[in-house]
Each structure stands twice: as C-alpha cells, then as structure tokens.
Amino acid sequence: MAEPLLSVRDVHVRFASRRGPVHAVAGVDLDVVPGEVLALVGESGCGKTTLIRSILGLVAPTSGSVTFDGHVVGRGHRRLRRLRRSVQMVFQDPTGALNPRHSLYESVAEGLRIHKVEGDEIGLVHDALSRAGLRPAARYAPRYPHEVSGGQRQRALIAGAMALSPRLLLADEPVASLDASIRGEILALMRGLVDDTGVSIVAVTHDLGLAWNIADRIAVMYLGRIVEIGATEDVIGDPQHPYTRALLSVVPELEAMERQILRGETPDPSRVPSGCRFHPRCPVVASGEAERLGILARCTGEDLALAPVPGAAPPDRVHAHLAACHAVSADATITAGGEGSAGATPG
C-alpha cells in the first residue's frame, strides 16, 4: 500500500466564544493516499470546512498535527507558500471566488505568477482550461466570469487549481451552487482528473449521494468528530453508525432504506453532549433500542473512539471500516425503526 500523502493526527481546533470554547474539530485522525478521492460528509456546522482549512494551514490546530508528504504543516510563510503550490482549494461559490475584473486567462495565470512557474504561460493556461473542459481554450480565455455559466466558472476555478499540478485538491462543496444537470459533469471532470493525473481529492459535502458518485472512501463527520469511515462500498452498502444511516435514508437512489428524520439541530459545539455526542438525536436511543440492548448508560455517559466494525475484513489501517458507536462496539444487532445492521445496497 502507498504511504499516505496526507496524515491528520488527533487534530483539535477550538475557538473562543462568549459561551465558552467552541470545539469545531475534536480529535480527528485521517489519511489520504495518492490518487484517491476521500469524501468528508456531514451536516452544516459539523467541522468539515474547519478541518480542511487546518489542512491548508489557514487555521492552526489547537493540538495535534497535519503532515503532508512527510512534512508537518506549519504556519511559517515559506512553509505555507511551498504547501499551497502542492495543495490547492476549489471553493463552493465560483462567482465569489473569481475576480470579476479578471478574465478567465488572468484568473488561471494568477497562481502561475505567484509561484513563479517557469515555461510558456499561455500554453500552461490554455492546457489547464482545456483539461477542465473549457475547449477551445482560446475561446474561453478572454472571457470574464459574468460572460460564462456557473458550471463554466467552476471549471475555470478547477483549471486555476490544476495549472500548478498540485498533488492534493481540497474541494469545499464543489457542486452545491450548481444546477443538478451540471453537477454530474463537474463530478465526472474531477474523477477524470484523479485518473489522468494521480491527484488526490478531499471533497467536503453534506450529500452522501455525491460521495457515492465520486469517492473511493467516505468519512462521516458529526460535531467535530469522524463517526464512521471506510471504503465507499462499505459505508454505503453496510452503514454502521446511526448518523450515517440517517444521512443515507434521504438519498433518492437508496429507495430501500426507511426515511429517518433526525430530532432537532446539530448541538452547539460549545456545549458538546456527554457520552456519545450523537445520542440526543440518535434513533437507537429514541426508539428504546439502546435500553433494550443494555447500552443506554454507555451511550449517554461514555465517549468512544473509532473502532473496527466487527466482522469487517481488515485490508489495512488506512482502508479499514471503522465506526464510533456503542451498539457497533458491542456487536449488537439493531432492529428498531428500520435500523437493520446491514443497511441497504445502492441500486
């Protein structure tokens, strides 16, 4: 197995607030290997964007470490400049990310100039635009953001990132602002870039359906923690954590799953519940199933870390199927409320 390109180890990010410290990221471990797509999935406010900002060096972890290509990500100017040539960000809103006074050519060339990339600038810009599906490049290069569609603006953002030949793309809700008819094209483009160039992608999304279409692995995040992670076929086909099953139940393609409506909103990260942080909204607790299984006291009083799913084949440390749930760690069979332990198979 290839060594991880990116390693996140026990990262915590806390912010001060009037209500007390906000635990935006609370002890995350994560690896990304070369040439893979990892989808980071969860509701708004679960810490996904803060986590990828810490990977890029925009937010300093309160504790823990982020290592890219064998080097710890620091806050020094030289370190960050070197990192940001190899790690590029694709933002959610291309309209806001592109300078309206710059042509698409200027937007793509900006990174080349900042990092003093040698070579034929025109050729490099046109190649990046073509690779992002803006062909012929000479036709799109002189246009301004308001002169092209939303999907074409997103392609221009991707072209600007790929012009520097990065090794890792961090994509924050890359298709959330696009029409449904365009999303599939952009996802196919990103998957094609991985296959053609070997770039790795961490794609942040609230949509498990999107993750299913693009990702090799899925990490499900809730209230600052990863609660389930594994190969896409394992997480989608055999979801273990009740939160993962709730997210999957609203994916239209998974008609076999009983729809689950989670109670309330994601808790305030300055007031993290005791025990399993998901227990106040957990269908297993609400249905009385946790009490029947004898794990209610643990659900409400004992925190727990990710652990291997019982019976899952352990291919290696990076690709293992892990979940943080007392019912899973007890190897319990959940039967209430459509909570079958085998989940549903896509299709």
Secondary structure by P-SEA (a helix, b strand, c coil): cccccbbbcbbbbbbbccccccccccbbbbcccccbbbbbccccccaaaaaaaaaaccccccccccccccccccccaaaaaaaaaabbbbcccccccccccccaaaaaaaaaaaacccccaaaaaaaaaaaacccccccccccccccccaaaaaaaaaaaaacccccccccccccccccccaaaaaaaaaaaaaaccbbbbbcccccaaaaaacccbbbbbccccccccccaaaaaaccccaaaaaaaccccccccccccccccccccccccccccccccccccccccccccccccccccccccccccccccccccccccccccccccccccccccccccccccccc
